């Protein structure tokens, strides 16, 4: 009991240090327990953005993630966080994108988040993490470019297994198709019959479940064929 009291007292002292800097930190600060994933601290700026309070967030438990975060992103950033914990390097941090549903907004808002180990227990094992999360500013001129990259990244993650069905030759033809080449032009470039190209194109559309040139080009862009 004494040991637990000592740890929690140290946690409170560490959080006080963060609270003292809240106004200086350009983003939302979140502190998690690494054994349970529960939120121990959410800065006032974060609570206001979500339209809630720190106490309500703590009371939600793990439902906090379901309510505010797009679960599809977890497949990308959770392995990063698990690797961070495993390596147990107090100086290391990982950075990733998350989609967060804010107060009275129907759509998710992209945030850039960075996490590191904040505190270890008495045995030197990771105990708490600290994350600073910053919304991608909708008024900033680079946002459309960032948004496009994020959309392509999301498309890639969702369709990796589908794209992997294509053979090397099919990927070559997909690339040339996305570049606007006709079947006869592709045939000349690859030294194969036009009928063979057309067969490959039908197979590509079937494997990718794509019916339009736009959909084919979307795969080509996301998987760096063009």
RODO-2510 file (C-alpha; in nm, 4 decimals, decimal comma):
residues 226
     n   res          X          Y          Z
     1     x     0,0000     0,0000     0,0000
     2     x     0,2824     0,2363     0,0883
     3     x     0,4455     0,1686    -0,2481
     4     x     0,1232     0,2442    -0,4347
     5     x     0,0719     0,5640    -0,2380
     6     x     0,4276     0,6668    -0,3211
     7     x     0,3780     0,6062    -0,6949
     8     x     0,0498     0,7962    -0,7062
     9     x     0,2033     1,0853    -0,5163
    10     x     0,4859     1,0987    -0,7716
    11     x     0,2286     1,0880    -1,0520
    12     x     0,0408     1,3811    -0,9013
    13     x     0,3632     1,5797    -0,8696
    14     x     0,4581     1,5079    -1,2332
    15     x     0,1129     1,6133    -1,3540
    16     x     0,1388     1,9368    -1,1570
    17     x     0,4556     2,0133    -1,3521
    18     x     0,2645     1,9695    -1,6782
    19     x    -0,0329     2,1756    -1,5568
    20     x     0,2018     2,4645    -1,4787
    21     x     0,3013     2,4726    -1,8469
    22     x    -0,0428     2,4214    -2,0014
    23     x    -0,0716     2,7728    -2,1403
    24     x     0,2739     2,7469    -2,2966
    25     x     0,2210     2,4151    -2,4735
    26     x     0,0770     2,4676    -2,8263
    27     x    -0,1561     2,1712    -2,8235
    28     x    -0,3635     1,9310    -2,6161
    29     x    -0,1812     1,7292    -2,3499
    30     x    -0,2947     1,3772    -2,2571
    31     x    -0,1345     1,1461    -1,9998
    32     x    -0,2212     0,7742    -2,0137
    33     x    -0,1580     0,4775    -1,7880
    34     x     0,0341     0,2354    -2,0077
    35     x    -0,0896    -0,0831    -1,8392
    36     x    -0,4586    -0,0053    -1,8923
    37     x    -0,4666     0,2672    -2,1591
    38     x    -0,6849     0,4797    -1,9320
    39     x    -0,6554     0,8569    -1,9319
    40     x    -0,5098     1,0002    -1,6129
    41     x    -0,4937     1,3599    -1,7293
    42     x    -0,6375     1,5708    -2,0122
    43     x    -0,5467     1,9370    -2,0341
    44     x    -0,8224     2,1972    -2,0096
    45     x    -0,7691     2,2903    -2,3739
    46     x    -0,8408     1,9302    -2,4735
    47     x    -1,1477     1,8982    -2,2539
    48     x    -1,2955     2,2168    -2,4009
    49     x    -1,2283     2,0993    -2,7557
    50     x    -1,4194     1,7768    -2,6839
    51     x    -1,6972     1,9561    -2,4973
    52     x    -1,6403     1,7627    -2,1754
    53     x    -1,4353     1,7676    -1,8557
    54     x    -1,1324     1,5801    -1,7329
    55     x    -1,3482     1,4052    -1,4718
    56     x    -1,5970     1,2872    -1,7354
    57     x    -1,3165     1,1578    -1,9563
    58     x    -1,1708     0,9543    -1,6690
    59     x    -1,5162     0,8182    -1,5879
    60     x    -1,5630     0,6992    -1,9482
    61     x    -1,2777     0,4537    -1,9189
    62     x    -1,1921     0,2929    -2,2533
    63     x    -1,5169     0,4219    -2,4078
    64     x    -1,3255     0,7480    -2,4468
    65     x    -1,1548     0,6033    -2,7552
    66     x    -1,4793     0,4814    -2,9144
    67     x    -1,6499     0,8157    -2,8639
    68     x    -1,3846     1,0493    -2,9961
    69     x    -1,1404     0,8601    -3,2223
    70     x    -1,1640     0,6894    -3,5597
    71     x    -1,0834     0,3222    -3,4806
    72     x    -0,9345     0,2669    -3,8260
    73     x    -0,6361     0,4836    -3,7321
    74     x    -0,5472     0,2534    -3,4416
    75     x    -0,4120    -0,0095    -3,6806
    76     x    -0,1462     0,2416    -3,7778
    77     x    -0,0425     0,4067    -3,4527
    78     x    -0,0957     0,1349    -3,1878
    79     x     0,2020    -0,0736    -3,3150
    80     x     0,4143     0,2416    -3,2935
    81     x     0,3121     0,2954    -2,9321
    82     x     0,3677    -0,0701    -2,8403
    83     x     0,7164    -0,0505    -2,9886
    84     x     0,7854     0,2640    -2,7869
    85     x     0,6847     0,0868    -2,4652
    86     x     0,8890    -0,2218    -2,5478
    87     x     1,2057    -0,0231    -2,6169
    88     x     1,1543     0,1740    -2,2933
    89     x     1,3696     0,4668    -2,4059
    90     x     1,2692     0,7755    -2,2063
    91     x     1,4125     1,0021    -2,4776
    92     x     1,2335     0,8428    -2,7728
    93     x     0,9038     0,9715    -2,9113
    94     x     0,6744     0,8567    -3,1903
    95     x     0,4612     1,0771    -3,4134
    96     x     0,1405     0,9816    -3,5925
    97     x    -0,1881     1,1137    -3,7291
    98     x    -0,5261     1,0622    -3,5635
    99     x    -0,8814     1,1565    -3,6558
   100     x    -1,0702     1,3105    -3,3624
   101     x    -1,4393     1,3986    -3,3414
   102     x    -1,4600     1,7378    -3,1702
   103     x    -1,7448     1,9260    -3,0072
   104     x    -2,0584     1,9500    -3,2269
   105     x    -1,8735     1,8359    -3,5381
   106     x    -2,0009     1,5525    -3,7542
   107     x    -1,6713     1,4849    -3,9286
   108     x    -1,3402     1,3814    -3,7827
   109     x    -1,0625     1,6395    -3,7614
   110     x    -0,7070     1,5306    -3,8351
   111     x    -0,4578     1,5793    -3,5521
   112     x    -0,0833     1,5333    -3,5452
   113     x     0,0119     1,3605    -3,2198
   114     x     0,3477     1,2877    -3,0602
   115     x     0,3933     1,0514    -2,7638
   116     x     0,6750     0,9497    -2,5305
   117     x     0,7214     0,7680    -2,2025
   118     x     0,6440     1,0179    -1,9283
   119     x     0,7197     0,8181    -1,6162
   120     x     0,8569     0,4776    -1,5121
   121     x     0,7618     0,2717    -1,2076
   122     x     0,9956     0,1773    -0,9234
   123     x     1,1267    -0,1177    -1,1258
   124     x     1,2105     0,1000    -1,4228
   125     x     0,9210    -0,0169    -1,6389
   126     x     0,7081     0,2297    -1,8432
   127     x     0,4182     0,3553    -1,6307
   128     x     0,2749     0,6650    -1,7999
   129     x     0,2902     0,8152    -2,1475
   130     x     0,2465     1,1785    -2,2405
   131     x     0,1007     1,2904    -2,5721
   132     x     0,0800     1,6340    -2,7302
   133     x    -0,1857     1,6538    -3,0012
   134     x    -0,2231     1,9426    -3,2461
   135     x    -0,5131     1,9876    -3,4914
   136     x    -0,4217     2,0327    -3,8555
   137     x    -0,5123     2,3996    -3,8973
   138     x    -0,7954     2,4299    -4,1555
   139     x    -0,6901     2,7869    -4,2361
   140     x    -0,3292     2,6976    -4,3126
   141     x    -0,2342     2,6915    -4,6797
   142     x    -0,0721     2,3457    -4,6637
   143     x    -0,3805     2,1750    -4,5200
   144     x    -0,5289     2,0630    -4,8559
   145     x    -0,1973     1,8974    -4,9433
   146     x    -0,1742     1,7316    -4,6035
   147     x    -0,5344     1,6181    -4,6300
   148     x    -0,4691     1,4648    -4,9712
   149     x    -0,1685     1,2754    -4,8396
   150     x    -0,3668     1,1511    -4,5418
   151     x    -0,6507     1,0346    -4,7652
   152     x    -0,4076     0,8448    -4,9865
   153     x    -0,2445     0,6903    -4,6814
   154     x    -0,5817     0,5789    -4,5499
   155     x    -0,6725     0,4348    -4,8910
   156     x    -0,3424     0,2469    -4,9020
   157     x    -0,3933     0,0918    -4,5585
   158     x    -0,7484    -0,0150    -4,6408
   159     x    -0,6614    -0,1667    -4,9787
   160     x    -0,3179    -0,3199    -4,9228
   161     x    -0,4447    -0,6790    -4,9375
   162     x    -0,6530    -0,6058    -5,2490
   163     x    -0,3608    -0,4467    -5,4327
   164     x    -0,1300    -0,7350    -5,3371
   165     x    -0,3390    -0,9642    -5,5610
   166     x    -0,1948    -0,7982    -5,8716
   167     x     0,0967    -0,9616    -6,0486
   168     x     0,4030    -0,7655    -6,1554
   169     x     0,2791    -0,7489    -6,5136
   170     x    -0,0641    -0,6302    -6,3985
   171     x     0,0982    -0,3536    -6,1942
   172     x     0,2935    -0,2426    -6,5013
   173     x    -0,0273    -0,2253    -6,7032
   174     x    -0,2114    -0,0470    -6,4212
   175     x     0,0626     0,2161    -6,4166
   176     x     0,0474     0,2756    -6,7902
   177     x    -0,3328     0,2775    -6,7859
   178     x    -0,3310     0,5411    -6,5111
   179     x    -0,0964     0,7483    -6,7257
   180     x    -0,3628     0,7505    -6,9973
   181     x    -0,2086     0,4999    -7,2373
   182     x    -0,4352     0,3048    -7,4689
   183     x    -0,4253    -0,0747    -7,4970
   184     x    -0,2347    -0,0575    -7,8255
   185     x     0,0202     0,1888    -7,6805
   186     x     0,0735    -0,0358    -7,3769
   187     x     0,1112    -0,3380    -7,6051
   188     x     0,3821    -0,1613    -7,8071
   189     x     0,5674    -0,0509    -7,4954
   190     x     0,5607    -0,3940    -7,3294
   191     x     0,6048    -0,5936    -7,6525
   192     x     0,2884    -0,7953    -7,6031
   193     x    -0,0348    -0,8381    -7,7995
   194     x    -0,3132    -0,5830    -7,7646
   195     x    -0,5547    -0,8636    -7,6777
   196     x    -0,3233    -0,9651    -7,3920
   197     x    -0,3276    -0,6091    -7,2575
   198     x    -0,7063    -0,5993    -7,2727
   199     x    -0,7262    -0,9305    -7,0848
   200     x    -0,4934    -0,7964    -6,8175
   201     x    -0,6998    -0,4791    -6,7879
   202     x    -1,0189    -0,6776    -6,7341
   203     x    -0,8453    -0,8887    -6,4687
   204     x    -0,7090    -0,5788    -6,2962
   205     x    -1,0547    -0,4214    -6,2764
   206     x    -1,1995    -0,7444    -6,1380
   207     x    -0,9283    -0,7862    -5,8725
   208     x    -0,9494    -0,4234    -5,7595
   209     x    -1,3271    -0,4052    -5,7971
   210     x    -1,2676    -0,0878    -5,9997
   211     x    -1,4889     0,0223    -6,2863
   212     x    -1,3617     0,3724    -6,3676
   213     x    -1,0340     0,5300    -6,4741
   214     x    -1,0422     0,7415    -6,1577
   215     x    -1,0533     0,4333    -5,9345
   216     x    -0,7607     0,2757    -6,1205
   217     x    -0,5614     0,5985    -6,0936
   218     x    -0,6383     0,6118    -5,7206
   219     x    -0,4673     0,2756    -5,6737
   220     x    -0,1745     0,3815    -5,8907
   221     x    -0,1196     0,6999    -5,6898
   222     x    -0,1622     0,5413    -5,3466
   223     x     0,0833     0,2615    -5,4242
   224     x     0,3401     0,4904    -5,5886
   225     x     0,3048     0,3560    -5,9411
   226     x     0,2764     0,7108    -6,0751
***
